[in-house]
Amino acid sequence: MSGQLCWLPKFGSDGQLILHLRLEPYQPWKPYTAYPRLCVPNYPIPGGSKGWATCQKLLQAGWTLIPTTQAHKSVVDDSWAA
């Protein structure tokens, strides 16, 4: 299985980016923690990026990294459709 991943702000955060995933391009972005079967434990680095270890695993498995600006645009566009 392959999908897409990107770094987006955590909902309700001060702009801290965390890994978001979607299995298909038409699906909404969800935090990586919404997919427990795909997650691996975060590295024990104070202040480290949430989801970095999962990102590395998924990139090695053939997932596609989408630029944050492109993914953020799709989030904004999707909100207008609601």
N, C-alpha and C positions, 0 to 999 in steps of 0.2 A: 504494500500500500504506500502511495506517496501523496503528498498534499502540498500546501503552501504554508509558509511561516513568515512572520514579520514581527517587528518591535513596535508596540503601541503603548500609549499611556494606560496605566492601570486605572480602571474606573474609580473616580473619586479621589485620585491621587494628585500630588503637586507636580505632575509631569513625569514621574518616574516611569521609565519604559520597562515593560515585561514582555516576554514572548507570548505571541498569540498564534493560533493555528486555525486552519480550516482544511477539511478533507477534500472539498470540491470548490472551484472558483466562484460558484454562485451562492455558496453558504456564507453566513456572517462570520466575522472573526470572533474567536472565543479565547480566553486566557488558556495557556497550556495546561493549567491545573484542571480544566474541564475534561481532559483526556487522560485519566490516570493510567491507562494501559500504555500510553506513549511516553509518559514522563519518566525521567530518571532523577535521583536526588540531586539537589543543587550542590555546588562545591561549597565547602565551609570557609568561604572568604568573606570577611566583614565588608559589607557594602557592595558585594559582587552582584552581577546581573542575575535577576531571577529568570531562570529558564535557560541559562547559557549551556549547561551540560545537555539538556534536552535538545537544544538547537544543534549542537555538534552531532549528536546521535542521529537526528533526522536528516541533516545535510548529508551525512555519510550514507544514509539509506535512500538518497535520491530526491529528497524534498526540495522545493524551490523557494529561495529566499526572495521575498517581495520588498522593494524599498519602502521605508516607513511613509514617505510622502505619498506614494501611490496607494498604499493600503489605507492611509488616513483619508484620502480622497474618496475611496469606495465606502468608507464608514459614513462620511458626510453625505454622499449621494444616496446611500441606503436610507438615511434618516429622513430625507425628503419624501421618499416613496411611502413611508409609513403613515 
